[in-house]
Amino acid sequence: MKPLALAPQQIFVLVIMPAIIGLYWPTFEVLAKRWTQWDMGMSHGLLVAAVFIWLLWVRPCHALPRKHFALRAVLVGLMSLLWFVVQSVRINVLAEVALLLTTILAYTAWLGFEQSWRYKAVLLLPLFATSLWGELNSSALYLSSFMVGHMVEAAGITAHIDGATISLPYGQILIAHGCSGLRYIVIALALGHMLACLNHYTTRAYWTTLLVALLLGLATNWIRIFILILLGYFTQMQSSLVADHETFGWLLFAGVALPPLYFAPVRAAARTAVEHYSPPLRHLFAVLCVLCLGPLLLLFSQRTPAPATWLPPLPVAASPLPQWAVATPMPPAGLAEEGLIGSVWVQRWQYQRTQAKDKLVPFLGDWHPDIPCTPKNITPQAAGAWFECRLDDHPVLVLRRFTVGRFVTAEFRQAKLLQLPAQWTGDNLFSLTQWQHPCDEPSCTQAAQQISAQAGHE
C-alpha cells in the first residue's frame, strides 16, 4: 500500500488528534469549560494545549515503528475501554487521566515505543491542564496555613493563629480553600515543564527546573497571604485588597515567575539523524478504529435511568436548627429532610438521576461545614464517618453516611467509585445522611449511643 506523503507526526496532529477530540468530546467539553472560566485556576489550559499541539507538529520522527504494532494497538483499545468505564459514571478526574493516557498510547501506536519515550516530556505536558491537581488542594492549604502562621509569629504581629484562621485585633482572616495557592503551583510547574521541553533540557536540568518552579509557586502564595495579613493589621482591615485580592495575586505571581523565565538558560537541540519513514495507511485506519471502542460503547450504553422509589420519610419533628447544631445547608436539587428525632438533629438528602448524562453521586462542593471538625475514633456502632465539631467551644458529635443504591460508605470518594456497580445493577438512588448530638463528655459515649440508635433505623 502506498505510504502517506506527510511526515508521520504531522499526520498525527492533522488526523488522529482531531479524531480523539471528536470521539472523546464528553471529557474535552468539561476541560474546555474549565479552561475558559478564568476564575477556576485552569485558564492556562488553552496555552498548554496550543504548545502541546505545536510541539507534536515540530518534533520529528527519529525511529522506525515497524515492530509490535498489534501490541500498541491493543493497548490503545484497552485504555479506550477504561475511559468508557469512568466516563459512563462521570468521574471527570479519572476520565481526564484516561483520555491523556489514550492520547499517549495513540501516539505510541502510530510512531512506536522508542519515539514516545524520546518525547515523553512533551506527551506528559497536558497533565498540567487537567483537574487532577485539585486532589492536592487540601495539602497545599495546610502547608500555606502552616508557613504563613510561622511568618506571622516571626513578624511579631499581635495575632491568634488557629489552623487556617488568623485573628487580628481588628478582625479575622481565613485562609480558605481558594487560598491554597494551588493555581500558582500548577501554572509555575506547567511553565517550567514547557521551558524544559522547548529548550531540550537534560533530565537533571528538567527536574531542577521543576523544583525551582514548585518553590516559586509556593513562595508566591505564602508572600501573598502574608502581605494581606500585614495590610489588614496596619490598615485595621480597611484596605480594599483584604477583600478583593485576585488581581494582586496574579501581579505578584508575574513578578516572581517572569524573571526566571527570561533568564533561564537556552539549550539547542542535539543534532540527530531523522528517519524518513511513513507508516502504512492501514495502520492509520487501525488506530482510528481502536480509538472508537470506548466512545461507541458509551454511545450505545446511554439510556434514560428508571425512576427509583424514595426512602420512607423520616419521623422528624419540625424544628428550627438547634443552637448547638452545626449549620449544614442541603443541596438545592433532590429531596431534603431535616429535624429532630428525640434529641438527635438529623438531615437527609436524596437524589436520583433523571437523564443519562447525570451523575448518580453529584458534586457536592464545600458541603462540609466551614468550622473546625476533626475525625473522631468511635467504636463502630453505626456505619459512617464520625466527626467532632466545635461550635462556640461546645463540642458536637456528627455521624455522616453516604448510600449509593445498595452500597453504604463513609467516604465521598468511595461513593463516587460506587457509582460503577450501582449504575450497572440499575440502582438509581443516592442519599446523604447526617446525625448530630451535643457531646457533653470527652469520650462522647452517650452522644454516640443516641446517634447510633437513630442511625440504625435508616
C-alpha positions in Angstrom: 0.0 0.0 0.0 1.3 3.5 -0.9 2.7 5.3 2.2 1.3 8.7 3.2 3.2 11.8 1.9 3.1 13.9 5.1 5.5 13.4 7.9 4.1 10.9 10.5 4.0 13.4 13.3 2.0 15.8 11.1 -0.5 13.1 10.3 -0.9 12.5 14.0 -1.7 16.2 14.5 -4.0 16.6 11.4 -5.9 13.3 11.6 -5.5 11.4 14.8 -5.7 14.3 17.3 -9.0 15.7 15.7 -10.4 12.2 15.8 -9.5 12.0 19.5 -11.1 15.3 20.3 -14.3 14.4 18.4 -14.6 10.9 19.8 -13.8 11.8 23.4 -15.7 15.1 23.4 -17.6 14.4 26.6 -14.3 14.8 28.5 -12.9 17.5 26.3 -16.1 19.5 26.8 -15.6 19.5 30.6 -12.0 20.5 30.2 -12.8 23.3 27.7 -15.3 24.8 30.1 -12.7 24.9 32.9 -10.1 26.3 30.6 -12.4 29.2 29.7 -13.5 30.0 33.3 -10.8 32.4 34.2 -11.5 32.2 37.9 -11.1 28.5 38.2 -7.3 28.4 38.1 -7.2 26.3 34.9 -7.2 29.2 32.3 -3.6 28.2 31.4 -5.1 25.0 29.8 -5.6 26.8 26.5 -1.9 27.7 26.4 -0.8 24.2 27.4 -3.0 22.7 24.7 -1.6 25.0 22.0 2.0 24.4 23.0 1.3 20.6 23.1 -0.1 20.5 19.6 2.8 22.7 18.2 5.5 20.5 19.9 3.9 17.4 18.4 4.0 19.0 15.0 7.6 20.1 15.1 9.2 17.1 16.8 10.5 14.9 14.0 10.3 11.1 14.0 13.7 9.6 14.9 12.8 5.9 14.9 11.2 3.4 12.6 8.0 2.0 14.3 8.0 -1.3 12.4 7.6 -3.8 15.3 4.9 -4.7 17.7 2.1 -2.6 16.0 -0.5 -5.1 17.2 0.5 -4.8 20.8 0.5 -1.0 20.5 -3.0 -1.0 19.0 -4.3 -3.4 21.7 -3.0 -1.0 24.4 -4.9 1.9 22.8 -8.1 -0.2 22.8 -7.7 -1.2 26.5 -7.2 2.4 27.5 -10.2 3.5 25.4 -12.3 0.9 27.3 -11.0 2.2 30.6 -12.1 5.7 29.5 -15.6 4.3 28.8 -15.8 2.9 32.3 -15.0 6.1 34.1 -16.8 8.4 31.7 -20.0 6.3 31.9 -20.3 7.3 35.6 -19.0 10.8 35.0 -15.9 10.6 37.2 -14.3 13.6 35.5 -10.8 13.4 37.0 -10.3 9.8 36.1 -11.8 10.4 32.7 -9.3 13.1 32.1 -6.4 10.8 33.1 -7.7 8.0 30.9 -8.0 10.5 28.0 -4.4 11.6 28.4 -3.2 8.0 28.5 -5.3 7.2 25.5 -3.7 10.1 23.6 -0.2 9.0 24.6 -0.8 5.4 23.6 -2.3 6.5 20.3 0.9 8.4 19.6 2.8 5.3 20.5 0.7 3.1 18.3 1.3 5.4 15.3 5.0 6.3 15.9 6.4 3.5 18.1 7.6 3.0 21.7 11.1 4.5 21.1 9.6 7.7 19.6 7.2 8.1 22.6 10.0 7.5 25.1 12.1 10.1 23.4 9.4 12.7 23.7 7.9 11.6 27.0 8.1 15.1 28.5 6.1 16.5 25.6 3.5 13.8 25.8 3.0 14.5 29.5 2.6 18.2 29.1 -1.3 18.1 29.0 -1.2 16.7 32.6 -0.7 20.3 33.8 -4.0 21.2 32.2 -6.2 18.6 34.0 -8.2 18.9 37.2 -6.2 16.0 38.8 -4.1 18.6 40.7 -7.2 19.6 42.6 -6.7 16.5 44.7 -3.7 18.3 46.3 -5.7 21.3 47.3 -6.1 20.3 51.0 -2.4 19.5 51.3 -1.4 22.8 49.8 -3.9 24.7 52.0 -2.4 23.0 55.1 1.1 23.9 54.1 0.1 27.5 53.4 -1.6 27.8 56.8 1.5 26.3 58.5 4.1 28.5 56.8 2.1 31.8 57.0 1.4 31.1 60.6 5.1 30.9 61.3 5.7 34.0 59.2 3.2 35.9 61.3 4.8 34.8 64.5 8.3 35.7 63.3 7.0 39.2 62.3 5.8 39.8 65.9 2.3 40.7 64.9 -0.4 40.5 67.6 -2.5 37.7 66.3 -4.1 34.4 67.4 -3.4 31.6 64.9 -5.8 28.6 64.9 -5.1 26.5 61.9 -6.4 28.3 58.9 -7.9 31.2 60.9 -5.7 34.2 61.9 -7.4 36.5 64.3 -6.1 40.1 64.3 -7.1 42.8 66.8 -9.4 44.3 64.0 -10.9 41.1 62.5 -10.2 37.7 61.2 -8.5 36.5 58.1 -9.5 32.9 57.0 -7.1 31.1 54.7 -9.9 29.4 52.7 -9.8 26.6 50.1 -9.2 29.2 47.3 -6.1 30.4 49.2 -4.2 27.2 48.9 -2.1 28.6 46.1 -2.6 25.5 44.0 -3.2 27.6 40.9 0.1 29.3 41.2 1.9 26.0 41.8 0.3 24.2 38.8 0.9 27.2 36.4 4.5 27.5 37.6 5.1 23.8 37.1 3.4 24.0 33.6 5.7 26.9 32.7 8.7 25.1 33.9 7.8 21.9 32.0 7.2 23.8 28.8 10.5 25.7 29.3 12.3 22.4 29.7 10.6 20.9 26.6 11.4 24.0 24.4 15.0 24.2 25.5 15.7 20.4 25.3 16.9 20.2 28.9 18.7 17.2 30.2 16.9 15.0 32.8 18.9 16.7 35.6 18.1 20.2 34.3 14.5 19.2 33.9 14.0 18.2 37.5 15.9 21.2 38.7 13.6 23.5 36.7 10.5 21.8 38.1 11.9 22.1 41.7 12.5 25.9 41.2 9.1 26.3 39.7 7.5 24.5 42.6 9.3 26.7 45.1 8.4 29.8 43.2 4.7 28.8 43.1 4.6 28.0 46.8 6.5 31.2 47.8 4.2 33.4 45.7 1.2 32.2 47.7 2.8 32.5 51.1 4.1 36.0 50.4 0.6 37.0 49.0 -1.2 35.9 52.1 1.4 37.4 54.5 1.2 40.8 52.7 -2.6 40.7 53.0 -2.3 40.0 56.7 0.1 42.9 57.1 -2.3 45.2 55.2 -5.2 44.0 57.4 -3.2 44.6 60.5 -1.8 48.1 59.7 -4.9 49.4 58.0 -7.3 47.9 60.6 -8.9 45.7 57.9 -9.8 48.8 55.8 -7.6 48.1 52.8 -9.6 47.0 49.7 -7.0 44.3 49.0 -8.1 42.4 52.0 -11.5 41.6 50.4 -10.5 41.7 46.7 -7.0 40.4 46.2 -7.3 38.3 43.0 -5.6 40.8 40.7 -2.9 41.5 43.3 -2.1 37.7 43.5 -1.6 37.4 39.7 0.5 40.6 39.5 2.7 39.2 42.3 3.0 35.8 40.6 4.0 37.6 37.3 6.7 39.5 39.2 8.0 36.3 40.8 7.8 34.0 37.7 8.7 36.1 34.7 12.3 37.0 35.6 13.4 33.3 36.0 11.7 32.5 32.6 13.6 35.4 31.0 17.0 34.4 32.4 16.6 30.7 32.1 19.4 29.1 30.0 18.7 28.3 26.4 19.9 24.9 25.1 19.8 24.0 21.4 18.6 20.5 20.4 21.3 18.0 19.7 21.8 17.1 16.1 20.5 13.6 15.4 19.6 11.7 12.3 15.9 11.8 11.3 14.5 8.7 9.7 12.3 9.4 6.7 9.5 6.9 7.2 5.8 7.0 6.8 3.7 4.2 8.4 1.3 2.5 6.0 -2.3 3.7 5.6 -3.7 0.5 7.2 -2.0 1.4 10.5 -3.8 4.8 10.5 -7.2 3.1 10.0 -6.4 0.5 12.7 -5.5 3.3 15.2 -8.7 5.2 14.4 -10.8 2.0 14.8 -9.5 1.1 18.2 -9.9 4.7 19.3 -13.6 4.2 18.6 -14.2 1.4 21.0 -14.8 3.4 24.2 -16.9 6.2 22.6 -19.1 3.6 20.7 -19.7 1.7 23.9 -20.6 4.9 25.7 -23.0 5.9 22.9 -24.9 2.6 22.9 -24.9 2.2 26.7 -26.5 5.6 27.4 -30.2 5.1 28.4 -32.6 7.1 30.4 -32.4 5.9 34.1 -35.5 4.4 35.5 -37.2 6.3 38.4 -36.4 4.9 41.9 -38.5 4.7 45.0 -37.7 7.4 47.5 -36.8 6.3 51.0 -39.6 6.4 53.6 -39.9 9.8 55.2 -38.0 10.3 58.4 -40.1 10.6 61.6 -38.7 14.1 62.3 -40.3 16.7 64.4 -40.4 20.1 62.7 -37.9 22.3 64.5 -35.6 25.2 63.7 -31.9 24.4 63.8 -30.9 23.9 67.5 -28.3 26.4 68.8 -25.9 23.6 69.5 -26.1 22.0 66.0 -23.7 22.6 63.1 -25.4 24.5 60.2 -25.0 22.5 57.0 -27.0 23.6 54.0 -28.5 20.8 52.0 -28.0 20.8 48.1 -30.8 22.5 46.2 -31.9 19.6 44.0 -33.4 16.4 45.2 -35.5 15.6 48.3 -34.3 17.2 51.6 -35.5 16.4 55.1 -34.3 17.7 58.5 -35.5 17.9 62.0 -35.3 16.4 65.5 -35.7 12.7 66.3 -35.6 12.7 70.0 -32.5 14.7 70.9 -30.7 14.0 67.6 -30.7 16.6 64.8 -31.0 14.6 61.5 -30.5 15.8 58.0 -31.1 13.6 54.9 -30.8 14.4 51.3 -31.9 12.0 48.5 -31.2 12.3 44.8 -31.7 10.2 41.7 -30.7 10.6 38.0 -33.3 11.8 35.5 -31.1 11.9 32.4 -28.4 9.6 31.1 -25.8 12.4 31.3 -26.4 13.0 35.1 -24.2 11.7 37.8 -25.7 9.4 40.4 -23.4 11.0 43.0 -23.3 14.7 42.1 -20.6 17.1 43.0 -21.4 18.5 46.5 -18.8 21.3 46.5 -17.9 22.6 50.0 -20.7 20.7 51.7 -18.8 20.1 54.8 -19.3 22.9 57.4 -16.7 25.6 57.4 -15.9 25.2 61.1 -13.3 23.2 62.9 -14.2 19.5 62.6 -11.9 16.6 63.3 -12.4 12.8 62.7 -13.5 11.1 65.8 -12.5 7.5 66.7 -15.8 5.9 67.8 -16.1 2.2 68.4 -18.2 1.1 65.3 -21.8 1.4 66.5 -23.2 2.6 63.1 -21.8 2.8 59.6 -20.4 6.1 58.6 -17.7 8.7 59.4 -17.7 10.2 62.9 -16.5 13.8 63.5 -16.2 16.1 66.5 -17.1 19.7 65.6 -16.7 22.7 67.8 -19.3 25.4 67.7 -18.6 28.3 70.1 -16.3 26.0 72.1 -19.2 23.5 72.5 -18.3 20.0 71.1 -20.9 18.4 68.8 -20.6 14.7 67.6 -21.5 14.2 64.0 -22.1 11.0 62.0 -22.1 11.2 58.2 -23.1 8.5 55.8 -23.4 8.1 52.0 -25.7 5.5 50.5 -25.3 4.7 46.8 -28.0 2.3 45.8 -27.4 -0.8 47.9 -23.9 0.3 49.0 -23.0 2.3 52.1 -19.8 4.2 52.7 -18.3 6.9 54.9 -16.1 8.5 52.3 -17.3 10.7 49.5 -14.6 9.5 47.1 -15.7 5.9 47.7 -19.2 7.0 47.0 -18.1 8.3 43.6 -16.5 5.0 42.8 -19.5 3.0 43.9 -21.4 4.7 41.1 -19.9 2.0 38.8 -21.5 -1.1 40.4 -24.7 0.8 41.4 -25.3 2.1 37.8 -24.6 -1.3 36.3 -27.0 -3.0 38.6 -29.7 -0.5 37.9 -29.7 1.3 41.2 -30.7 5.0 40.9 -30.9 6.4 44.4 -28.2 8.3 46.3 -28.7 9.6 49.8 -26.6 11.6 52.2 -27.5 11.5 55.9 -26.0 13.4 58.9 -26.8 12.9 62.5 -25.7 15.4 65.3 -25.9 15.4 69.0 -24.1 17.6 71.6 -21.1 15.9 73.2 -21.1 16.5 77.0 -18.2 14.2 77.9 -14.6 13.7 76.5 -15.4 10.3 75.0 -18.8 11.3 73.6 -20.1 7.9 74.6 -23.7 8.9 75.3 -23.9 11.1 72.2 -22.6 8.2 70.1 -25.2 5.8 71.6 -28.0 8.3 70.9 -26.9 8.8 67.3 -26.3 5.0 66.7 -29.8 4.3 67.9 -31.3 6.6 65.3 -28.9 5.7 62.5 -29.7 2.0 62.9 -33.3 2.6 61.9 -32.5 4.1 58.5 
